[in-house]
Amino acid sequence: MADENSARTGGRARTGGRASTYARGDAAKRRILDIATEEFAARGYWGASLQDIAGRTGMSKPGLLHHFPSKQALLAAVLAERDLRDRYGMGVDDIFTLRGLQVLDMLDRLVVRNAERSGLVQLSHVLAAESAGGDHPAAEHGRRHFTEARTLVRTALEAGITDGELRGDLDCGLLATQIVAVMEGMENQWLADPGQVDLVGVFHAYTRDLRERIRATP
């Protein structure tokens, strides 16, 4: 019986040890991602240094590479995390089910969330500018981001026309591109001078006027 108890106790100890190791590993990855987000946002991909990121996390560069095997892999993880936070901030389980003016409601919520996380917004804009030439690890991600954003808005607007909520003469593709451009442009101005540019107030005023312009006449 003592041997059986010892075996069970030892098994629990080993299981607890593995759980503790996994928890420490997850915490280390979380810390690396947070610091890497700040560094990429401040310095861009080319300017950020794995050595500096490792130093700020309190570990060696080989220690960092144990979790993320390359700088490109770290950037991919940072962008995946940002996308996850974006979708969480939209407050919708499936964003591609939005119809009509629901898409503007979602964007209004998203801009409020973005105003509270300037680091992630700056990351997006710095990488978009840096990767404009195409020869950049984030270039494909940036193209996909904008394509999905335009598609999301266009699809919702088209559904609004089908439902009779929106005017039938709208060019949904053109309007989707304009809406995304306004949001991105407002963020750029806000990042440059946050004390003078009311990101949330101006964007909400834009969507409020836009609703009136595109709504179907009763």
Disulfide bonds with the S-S distance in Angstrom:
none
